[in-house]
Structures are given as C-alpha cells and as structure tokens.
Amino acid sequence: MIELNGHNLTLELLMEITRKKQKVFITEETKERVCASRAIVDNIVKEKRTVYGVNTGFGKLSDHRIPSEDVNHLQENLLMSHACGVGDVFSEEIVRGMMALRINALIKGYSGIRLETVEKLILYLNEDILPVIYEKGSLGASGDLVPLAHMALPLIGKGEVLYKGKRMNTGKALDMAQINSLDGLHAKEGLALINGTQAMTSVGAHAVYDALYLLDVANKSAALTMEALRSIVDVFEPTVHAIRNQEGQIEVAKTMLVLLDGSKNTSHQGEVRVQDAYAIRCVPQVHGASLDTIAFVKDKIEREMNAVTDNPIVLEDGRAISAGNFHGQPIALAMDHLAIAVSELANIAERRLERLVNPCLNDGLPAFLVKDKGLHSGYMIVQYAAASLVSENKVLSHPASVDSIPSSANQEDHVSMGTIAARKALKIVEHTRQVLSMELMTAAQALDFRGKKTVSLPMKKLYETIRETVPFLEVDCVMQPLMQSMEQLLIDEKV
C-alpha cells in the first residue's frame, strides 16, 4: 500500500496507484489534520459568517446568501448541476489518478472536508469503484469543475461507475460491493471535492511519465537507424556538446555514444560521407532540447500533485480566504510545452524513417527495404502513416493556454484551458509512440540488409527484441498488426 500525505507523491508512485492498482492509505496524523480543518468550517457555519461556497452561491451567484438550513443541500446541488461532461470517458488509469490526486490535496488540511468523506473516496479507489468521467467540459478554472463533479457524484450514490469491468449505475455497484454511499454532503464539501486541477494533473502526469520513457526510446531508435545508415559518430564528441552548455544535449550525446559503442556499422567523418543530414547529426540538439523541456514539465506536474488547489482555503488561524489556487495556468503552459517537445521527437523520427526507405537517401539499401521492389511496396506506406501522425501532431501542438472564454456571467473572466492542453499532449504522446515504433521496425528491416552482426551490443539486444515480435518482411503483408505489435512493446516498456 502507498501512503498519501499531501507532500511527497511522485510520478512513479502515482503510476503504481493508477497502472498497477496499488491501494492507498492515510495515517492518524493526517486524519487529525483533516479533522482540524473541518472543525474550522463547522465553526464558520455555527457563527453564521459569510464565506464563499459555504453559505453563498457559486460564481456570479456568490452574492446570494444561503440560509443555514440549506447549506448541505447546496453542496449536493453543486455536484448535480456541474456534472455536464461530454465526449468520450477518461480511461481507468486517468480516473484513478484523479481520485488519488484529489485525496492527496484534501488531506493537506486546507479544504475543510469531513474525514468521513475523504475515507469514502479512499474506499472507492481501493475497491476499484471508478466514477464514469467525461473527457470534455472543463475550462481549467475554477479548476476542473465538470470532470471532478462526475468524480464526486458516486460518493452520494449518484452518477455512473465502472465496477468489475462493467459500466453501471452507482447504486447497483455499491450493492454488489456491499458498500454504502455517504448520506449526504455537509457545508463546503461539494466545493472541496470539485474545485481543483486534478483532471488536468492526472492526464498531464501520465503524459509526462510516458514522454520521459519515449525520450529514451527515441535515443535508441535513432541509434538503430544510425547503424543501418552507416552514420557518423564523431558528432557525439563530448567537447562539441560541452561548449554548447545545454544539459539535455550533453546528456543525449553521452547516451548515444554508449548505445553505439563497439559498432562496426557506424562511420567517421570522410569514411562514407563528410556529413550526415540534420535528422541524424542533430539528434543531441533536438532530443536534448525535448529532454530539458520534459524535465521542466515533470517538476511542474509533481509540484501540482502535492498542491492545495481549493477555494476557499481554510487556514489554521480560522480564516477562510477566497483566492485563485484552482487556476490551471501552471499546468496549461507546461502541457503546451510538453506537446511541442514530444511532437519534435516524432517529427525528427519520421525524417529518419524517410531516409531509411528512400533509395536516394539510404546509402544503397533497397528501395522501401524490400527485395522484389515494384511487385512489393515494403515499408513505403509505413512512412506515410508516420507522416500523417506527425502532421496531426503539428495541429495538436497549437497552444490551448493562449485561449480564454469568460464564464459565469463574466465573474470567471480568464480561464486556463489546462485540461484541453493536457489531453492534447497525451494524444501527441500516443502518436509519437506510434511513430517511434514505426522507425524501430523499419530500422530493424534495414539492418537485415546492411548487416546486423556488426552492430553495438545495445543495438543487438534491441534488434533481437524487435525480431521477437516483428519478423523480417520478405514479401508484402498486412502491416497494421505488425505496427500494433511493435507499439505494444513500447506500451509495455520492453524497449
């Protein structure tokens, strides 16, 4: 089990919860923090102090005072009215991430939620009772209101869930699991559950985790292509990169030297050609810049994973401050950066793939890497598919964070579109994984013509891993299943 305490959740731990379904728990000390915060809200209600979201309406309706007898009903109305999701539903791992991240924020002790409510959310997560949450509908401020409303509805027995692999009414699932829902929400609890950035952060966390892995794959894929094209390794000379003084570039250059160490396929300046094309020669500069950007985004995501993104904030001195921690701009900008950085990994990979199949560029390899060209098209259309994905990535890389549409009668007049940015980045990560899988299988095909016995030891192992799934192409066949199998190797992190 993984302890959640609001302070030290990492990407790796989150993946244990979302992908490996590790259960979570909180300590007695954390429970005391939650209860202390709740006591402050109870005191606010008792004293009839006017506090946003406790005894007022929401957004433009914040000037409307709610009678004491209706403050609990207000919170349930909030969940129902805000459950306006559209489009496809989030994957189970994204939903699990949202739940874990919301728990991690609530237990920091600034939200004023009841311990009973937090424990119910923990129970649902641990029992794999997952709310059905729609991908679209969030503006990214005030937080992810729409998706988090769908996340919270099952706590009061409403909405739909996924349970035991089936989508069903929440009541039916709770009956099957022999679990009771909450008997209702108390003051501020509805707002505490939905006013945060956990949808965009969950999507963003999965995107950046996979992007880090794909950066490693991109280096290996580039190295395998270099083996096939007899590329020049002098470009990785450490001094060249040290004097540029860019950390990611230096790191990638070191990695490429390790990956190609001992190769007899690669060449030096003047042996085969004087220079390689940019897609080969500039791997450290391009991959390195993406590495630096992904590292920046990882830092922003992990900070947000352990942040309080509530409104109002309940302070230990008894004050409730209505501010703007729900605004998703830090994640929106980071996700737009990530989208561009990962798009570039696909962009340069497709150019390397083109060099492998193009007889004018591939240093004497067969056209489209097939013996009987003309009768067979070989890897011709693999490059088409990669080019299509790269082109789509360019469209998706247009930043979402530069857009804003006023809402709630112009009370909420600047929003982040952070969840849109995160969803776009995740789609680009998926496309880039597919492009890299195409380059890998194409490079393996090229090596069967060039000579696979003289590659470096790391590339020999990589080639053998590919060949366990994708065979050498003697004649044309249906390519899509081979491409899908190759991508699965990357999904399973076996490359």
C-alpha positions in Angstrom: 0.0 0.0 0.0 1.1 3.6 -0.7 0.8 6.3 1.9 -0.8 9.6 0.8 0.2 12.5 3.0 -0.1 15.5 0.6 3.6 16.2 0.4 5.7 13.6 -1.4 3.7 11.9 -4.1 5.9 11.3 -7.2 5.1 10.4 -10.8 6.4 6.9 -10.1 4.2 6.4 -7.1 1.2 7.7 -8.9 1.8 5.2 -11.7 1.9 2.5 -9.0 -1.6 3.6 -8.0 -3.1 4.2 -11.4 -1.5 1.4 -13.6 -0.6 -1.3 -11.0 -3.6 -0.6 -8.8 -1.7 -0.2 -5.6 -4.0 0.6 -2.7 -3.6 3.8 -0.7 -3.9 4.8 3.0 -3.6 7.8 5.2 -2.1 7.9 8.7 -3.6 9.0 12.0 -1.6 12.2 11.9 -3.1 13.0 8.5 -6.6 12.3 9.8 -6.1 14.7 12.6 -5.1 17.4 10.1 -8.3 16.8 8.1 -10.5 16.9 11.3 -8.9 20.1 12.5 -9.7 21.8 9.2 -13.2 20.5 9.3 -13.7 21.9 12.7 -13.0 25.4 11.4 -15.7 25.1 8.7 -18.2 23.8 11.4 -17.3 26.9 13.4 -17.9 29.2 10.4 -21.4 27.7 9.9 -22.1 27.9 13.7 -21.1 31.6 13.8 -23.0 32.3 10.5 -20.0 34.0 9.0 -20.4 34.7 5.3 -17.9 32.6 3.4 -17.9 31.8 -0.3 -19.1 28.3 -1.1 -20.0 27.6 2.5 -23.2 29.7 2.8 -23.2 31.5 -0.5 -23.9 30.7 -4.1 -21.2 30.0 -6.6 -19.5 32.1 -9.3 -21.6 35.1 -10.2 -24.1 33.8 -7.6 -21.6 34.3 -4.8 -23.6 37.4 -3.6 -26.6 35.2 -2.7 -26.6 34.2 0.9 -27.9 30.7 1.6 -30.0 30.0 4.7 -28.3 27.8 7.3 -30.9 25.0 6.8 -29.9 24.8 3.1 -26.1 24.8 3.2 -25.9 21.0 3.0 -28.4 20.8 0.2 -26.4 23.5 -1.6 -23.4 21.1 -1.9 -25.4 18.3 -3.4 -27.0 20.7 -5.9 -23.5 21.8 -6.8 -22.4 18.3 -7.9 -25.5 17.6 -9.9 -25.6 21.0 -11.7 -21.9 20.9 -12.5 -21.9 17.3 -13.9 -22.0 18.5 -17.5 -19.4 16.3 -19.1 -19.4 15.5 -22.8 -17.4 13.4 -25.2 -15.6 10.1 -24.5 -14.9 9.0 -21.0 -11.5 9.1 -19.4 -9.5 5.8 -19.1 -9.5 4.0 -15.8 -5.9 5.0 -15.1 -6.7 8.7 -15.6 -9.7 8.3 -13.3 -7.7 6.5 -10.6 -5.2 9.3 -10.9 -7.9 12.0 -10.4 -9.1 10.2 -7.3 -5.7 9.7 -5.8 -4.7 13.3 -6.5 -7.9 14.8 -5.0 -7.4 12.7 -1.9 -3.8 13.9 -1.7 -4.9 17.6 -1.9 -7.8 17.3 0.6 -5.7 15.7 3.3 -3.3 18.6 3.5 -5.8 20.2 5.8 -6.8 23.3 4.0 -10.1 22.2 2.5 -12.4 21.8 5.4 -13.8 18.4 4.3 -15.0 15.7 6.7 -12.8 12.8 7.3 -15.7 10.5 6.5 -15.9 11.9 3.0 -12.2 11.5 2.4 -12.3 7.9 3.7 -15.2 7.1 1.4 -13.2 8.4 -1.6 -10.2 6.2 -0.5 -12.5 3.2 -0.2 -13.9 3.7 -3.7 -10.4 3.9 -5.1 -9.1 0.9 -3.2 -12.2 -1.2 -4.2 -11.8 -0.1 -7.8 -15.2 1.6 -7.9 -14.3 4.2 -10.6 -16.6 7.1 -11.5 -17.5 7.5 -15.2 -15.9 10.8 -16.0 -16.2 12.5 -19.4 -13.1 14.0 -21.0 -14.6 17.3 -22.1 -16.3 20.2 -20.3 -13.5 21.7 -18.2 -12.2 25.3 -18.7 -9.4 24.7 -16.3 -10.6 27.4 -13.9 -12.3 27.3 -11.4 -10.3 24.1 -11.6 -11.7 21.0 -13.3 -15.3 21.6 -12.1 -17.1 19.4 -14.6 -14.9 16.2 -14.5 -14.5 16.4 -10.7 -18.3 16.8 -10.3 -18.6 13.4 -12.1 -15.9 12.0 -9.9 -17.7 13.1 -6.7 -21.3 12.1 -7.6 -20.9 8.4 -6.8 -19.9 9.4 -3.2 -23.6 10.4 -2.7 -24.9 7.4 -4.7 -25.5 9.2 -7.9 -24.0 9.0 -11.4 -22.3 6.0 -13.0 -19.2 4.0 -12.2 -17.1 1.3 -13.7 -17.0 -1.8 -11.5 -15.7 -5.2 -12.2 -15.1 -4.2 -15.8 -18.7 -3.0 -16.4 -20.3 0.4 -16.6 -23.3 0.7 -14.3 -25.5 2.8 -12.1 -23.6 3.7 -8.9 -26.3 2.2 -6.7 -26.0 -1.2 -8.4 -22.3 -1.2 -8.0 -22.5 -0.3 -4.3 -25.0 -3.0 -3.7 -22.7 -5.5 -5.4 -19.7 -4.3 -3.3 -21.8 -4.1 -0.1 -20.8 -0.5 0.4 -22.9 2.4 1.5 -22.7 5.9 -0.1 -22.4 9.0 2.0 -25.8 10.1 3.5 -25.2 13.5 2.0 -22.6 16.3 2.0 -22.1 19.0 4.6 -21.1 22.6 4.3 -18.3 23.3 1.7 -17.8 19.6 0.9 -19.1 19.7 -2.6 -16.9 22.6 -3.4 -13.9 21.0 -1.8 -14.4 17.9 -4.0 -14.6 19.7 -7.3 -12.6 22.9 -7.0 -9.2 21.7 -8.1 -6.9 20.8 -11.0 -6.8 17.1 -10.6 -8.2 16.2 -14.1 -5.6 18.1 -16.0 -2.9 17.0 -13.5 -3.8 13.3 -13.8 -3.8 13.5 -17.6 -0.6 15.6 -17.5 1.2 13.2 -15.1 0.5 10.2 -17.4 1.6 12.2 -20.4 4.9 13.3 -18.9 5.7 9.9 -17.4 5.3 8.3 -20.9 7.1 11.2 -22.5 10.2 10.5 -20.4 10.2 6.9 -21.5 9.7 7.8 -25.1 12.7 10.1 -24.9 14.8 7.1 -24.0 13.1 5.1 -26.8 13.8 7.9 -29.3 17.5 7.8 -28.5 17.6 4.0 -29.1 15.6 4.3 -32.2 17.9 7.0 -33.6 20.9 4.8 -32.8 19.4 1.8 -34.6 18.8 4.0 -37.6 22.3 5.2 -37.5 23.6 1.6 -37.5 21.5 1.0 -40.7 22.7 4.2 -42.5 26.4 3.9 -41.5 26.1 7.3 -39.8 29.0 9.4 -38.4 29.6 9.1 -34.7 32.0 11.9 -34.4 29.1 14.2 -33.9 28.8 12.9 -30.4 32.3 14.1 -29.4 31.8 15.3 -25.7 33.7 18.6 -26.2 31.3 19.6 -29.0 28.4 19.4 -26.6 30.1 20.7 -23.5 30.8 24.1 -25.2 27.2 24.4 -26.2 26.4 24.2 -22.4 22.9 22.7 -22.8 22.3 20.0 -20.2 19.9 17.9 -22.2 22.1 18.0 -25.3 25.1 16.9 -23.3 23.2 14.0 -21.7 21.8 12.8 -25.1 25.2 12.9 -26.7 26.6 10.7 -23.9 23.7 8.3 -24.2 24.3 8.0 -28.0 27.9 7.1 -27.5 27.0 4.4 -25.1 24.3 3.0 -27.4 26.7 2.8 -30.3 29.9 1.8 -28.5 31.6 -1.1 -30.4 29.6 -0.7 -33.6 31.3 -1.6 -36.8 28.4 -0.3 -38.9 28.8 3.3 -38.0 31.5 5.5 -39.5 33.7 8.5 -39.0 34.0 11.8 -41.0 35.2 11.2 -44.5 34.9 7.4 -44.5 31.5 7.1 -46.1 30.5 10.8 -46.3 31.6 14.1 -44.9 28.3 15.0 -43.1 25.0 13.3 -42.2 21.7 15.1 -42.6 20.3 17.1 -39.7 17.9 14.3 -38.6 21.0 12.2 -37.8 23.6 14.8 -37.0 21.4 16.9 -34.7 19.9 14.2 -32.5 21.6 15.5 -29.3 20.4 19.1 -30.1 16.8 18.1 -30.8 16.3 15.2 -28.4 18.3 17.2 -25.8 16.0 20.2 -26.0 13.0 17.9 -25.6 14.6 16.3 -22.6 15.1 19.7 -20.9 11.5 20.6 -21.6 10.1 17.3 -20.3 12.2 17.7 -17.1 10.8 21.2 -16.6 7.2 19.8 -17.1 7.8 16.9 -14.7 8.8 19.4 -12.0 5.6 21.5 -12.6 3.4 18.4 -12.5 4.9 16.9 -9.3 4.5 20.3 -7.6 0.8 20.3 -8.6 0.4 16.7 -7.5 1.2 17.8 -3.9 -0.6 21.2 -4.1 -3.7 22.7 -2.5 -5.9 23.9 -5.4 -9.0 24.5 -3.4 -11.1 27.7 -2.9 -11.7 29.0 -0.4 -8.6 28.0 1.5 -9.3 27.2 5.2 -6.3 28.4 7.3 -5.2 27.1 10.7 -6.0 30.5 12.3 -9.7 30.1 11.4 -9.8 32.4 8.3 -11.2 31.2 5.0 -9.5 33.0 2.1 -11.2 33.0 -1.3 -8.4 33.2 -3.8 -7.4 31.5 -7.1 -5.4 28.4 -6.5 -7.8 26.5 -8.7 -6.5 28.3 -11.8 -4.8 25.8 -14.1 -2.4 28.1 -15.8 0.8 26.5 -14.4 -0.3 23.1 -15.9 -1.8 24.6 -19.1 1.5 26.2 -20.0 3.5 23.2 -19.0 1.3 20.9 -21.1 1.6 23.1 -24.1 5.4 23.0 -23.7 5.2 19.2 -23.4 3.1 18.9 -26.6 5.7 20.8 -28.6 8.7 18.9 -27.1 7.2 15.5 -27.8 5.9 16.5 -31.2 9.6 17.2 -32.1 10.6 13.7 -31.2 8.1 12.3 -33.7 9.0 15.0 -36.2 12.7 14.1 -36.4 12.0 10.4 -36.1 9.8 10.4 -39.2 12.6 12.2 -41.1 15.0 9.4 -40.1 12.4 6.8 -41.2 12.2 8.5 -44.6 15.9 8.2 -45.0 15.7 4.5 -44.3 13.2 3.8 -47.1 14.1 6.4 -49.7 16.6 4.8 -52.2 18.0 8.3 -52.9 18.9 8.8 -49.3 19.5 5.4 -47.7 23.1 4.7 -48.8 22.5 1.8 -51.1 19.7 -0.1 -49.3 16.8 -1.5 -51.4 14.0 0.9 -52.2 11.5 0.7 -49.4 13.5 -2.1 -47.8 12.1 -5.0 -49.8 13.9 -7.4 -52.2 11.5 -7.6 -55.1 10.6 -3.9 -55.4 7.7 -3.0 -57.7 5.8 -6.2 -57.1 6.1 -5.4 -53.4 5.9 -2.0 -51.7 7.6 -3.0 -48.5 7.9 -0.2 -45.9 6.6 2.6 -48.3 3.3 3.2 -46.6 4.7 2.9 -43.1 6.4 6.2 -43.8 3.0 7.6 -45.0 1.4 6.6 -41.7 4.2 8.2 -39.7 3.9 11.4 -41.8 0.2 11.5 -41.1 0.7 11.3 -37.4 3.4 13.9 -37.4 1.2 16.3 -39.4 -1.6 15.8 -36.9 0.7 16.4 -34.0 1.5 19.8 -35.6 -2.1 20.7 -35.5 -2.5 19.5 -31.9 0.6 21.5 -30.8 -1.2 24.8 -31.2 -1.3 26.0 -27.6 -4.5 25.8 -25.7 -3.3 28.1 -22.9 -3.5 31.2 -25.1 -7.3 30.8 -25.3 -9.8 32.0 -22.7 -13.6 32.3 -22.7 -15.3 34.2 -19.9 -17.9 32.2 -17.9 -20.3 32.6 -15.0 -21.6 36.0 -16.3 -18.0 37.3 -16.6 -17.2 36.6 -13.0 -14.7 34.0 -14.1 -13.3 36.0 -16.9 -9.9 34.3 -17.5 -9.6 30.6 -17.7 -6.6 28.3 -18.5 -7.9 25.6 -20.8 -5.4 23.4 -19.0 -7.4 20.2 -19.4 -7.6 20.7 -23.1 -3.8 21.3 -23.2 -3.2 18.1 -21.2 -5.5 16.0 -23.3 -3.8 17.3 -26.5 -0.4 16.5 -25.0 -1.4 13.0 -24.1 -2.7 12.4 -27.7 0.6 13.6 -29.1 2.5 11.2 -26.7 0.4 8.4 -28.2 1.1 9.5 -31.8 4.8 9.8 -31.0 4.9 6.3 -29.5 3.4 5.0 -32.8 5.9 6.9 -34.9 8.9 5.7 -32.9 7.6 2.1 -33.1 7.5 2.5 -36.9 11.0 3.8 -37.0 12.2 0.9 -34.9 10.7 -1.8 -37.0 11.9 0.0 -40.2 15.4 0.2 -38.9 15.4 -3.4 -38.0 14.4 -4.3 -41.5 17.2 -2.1 -42.9 19.7 -3.8 -40.7 18.9 -7.2 -42.2 20.1 -5.7 -45.5 23.0 -3.7 -44.1 24.4 -6.3 -41.7 23.1 -6.9 -38.1 26.2 -8.8 -36.9 28.4 -5.8 -36.7 26.1 -3.6 -34.6 26.9 -2.5 -31.0 25.8 -4.8 -28.2 22.9 -2.5 -27.0 21.6 -2.4 -30.6 22.0 -6.1 -31.0 19.7 -6.6 -28.0 17.3 -4.0 -29.3 17.2 -5.7 -32.7 16.6 -9.1 -31.1 13.7 -7.6 -29.0 12.1 -6.3 -32.1 12.5 -9.5 -34.0 10.8 -11.5 -31.3 7.6 -9.6 -32.3 8.1 -8.3 -35.8 9.6 -10.6 -38.4 11.8 -9.7 -41.4 9.5 -8.7 -44.3 10.2 -11.0 -47.3 7.0 -10.0 -49.2 4.1 -7.7 -48.7 1.7 -8.5 -45.9 -0.9 -6.6 -43.9 1.3 -4.2 -42.0 -1.1 -2.8 -39.3 -0.9 -5.9 -37.0 2.9 -5.7 -37.1 2.8 -2.0 -36.3 0.4 -2.6 -33.5 2.6 -5.4 -32.0 5.6 -3.1 -32.2 3.7 -0.3 -30.4 2.7 -2.8 -27.7 6.3 -3.4 -26.9 6.6 0.3 -26.2 3.4 0.4 -24.2 4.8 -2.5 -22.1 8.1 -0.6 -21.8 10.1 -3.5 -23.2 12.3 -1.5 -25.5 
